[in-house]
Amino acid sequence: KRIKYLRKNPLEGYTFIQEYHGSHIGTHPMQLWENQLGKKVLIKGGPSHTLKADFVGQRFLKLFDLPVPDTELISTEEGKRLKMDFLEDWKTGGITLPREYHHDKTIQSALLVDALVGNYDRTPWNLMFTKEEAGLGKDVMFIDNGASLTSRARGGHKGFPEHFTVEELKEILSSPQFPGRPVNEAYQNFVEVKNGKIMCE
C-alpha cells in the first residue's frame, strides 16, 4: 500500500502564476507555474485518457527525434496532469500553416508518427513556431497530442481499427474541424488520398 506522505509533490518549488489560455484553440484548462529560478511550466488538465494519450503522442514524437517540449505525466491532489515546458515567445499556427511551412520536412516527418498513434488532429494550432531558434536548433515544435490513441477531446476514445487502411490515413489527413480542408498544408503537399489510392509527393 502506498503511503501518501512519502510521495514527492511534482510541483514542489513551483508557484502558481495564472490560468493560461494561450493563443490557440484549447479544450482543456491550463495553468502557468514558475519556480525560483524563473523556469516556467504549463500544467494541463482534462480527462485522464486524453492526458495519457497526449503523453504517449509526445513520447513517440520524441523517440523519432522530432521537436517537442519536455513533458511529464504527473499525479496531483486533483488527479492526473501534464507538466510541460512553457515555450515563451513561441506562437501557435492559425487556421492555416504559415506559407513557408507548406513543404516543411520536419512537419511532414511527423505524419508517420501520427498515423502510428492514431492522431487525427495535427492542425496548425497544434504546432508552435518561432523566428528565433532559442538554442534548440528548431523553429517548429509539436504540441497538444491529445487526439492520439483515437482519443476524444472530452474523454474516452473512438476505438482502434482492426487494420490501418487508406480510410484511416484519409481521416488523419483531413481537418476534423473544417470538413473538406486538409489537417495542415504540409501533410497535404506530402501525401494525398485520391480515389482510394495514396499519392505521394
C-alpha positions, 0 to 999 in steps of 0.5 A: 500500500502506498503511503501518501506522505512519502510521495514527492509533490511534482510541483514542489518549488513551483508557484502558481502564476495564472490560468493560461489560455494561450493563443490557440484553440484549447479544450482543456484548462491550463495553468502557468507555474514558475519556480525560483529560478524563473523556469516556467511550466504549463500544467494541463488538465482534462480527462485522464485518457486524453492526458495519457494519450497526449503523453504517449503522442509526445513520447513517440514524437520524441523517440523519432527525434522530432521537436517537442517540449519536455513533458511529464505525466504527473499525479496531483491532489486533483488527479492526473496532469501534464507538466510541460515546458512553457515555450515563451515567445513561441506562437501557435499556427492559425487556421492555416500553416504559415506559407513557408511551412507548406513543404516543411520536412520536419512537419511532414516527418511527423505524419508517420508518427501520427498515423502510428498513434492514431492522431487525427488532429495535427492542425496548425494550432497544434504546432508552435513556431518561432523566428528565433531558434532559442538554442534548440536548433528548431523553429517548429515544435509539436504540441497538444497530442491529445487526439492520439490513441483515437482519443476524444477531446472530452474523454474516452476514445473512438476505438482502434481499427482492426487494420490501418487502411487508406480510410484511416490515413484519409481521416488523419489527413483531413481537418476534423474541424473544417470538413473538406480542408486538409489537417495542415498544408504540409501533410497535404503537399506530402501525401494525398488520398485520391480515389482510394489510392495514396499519392505521394509527393 
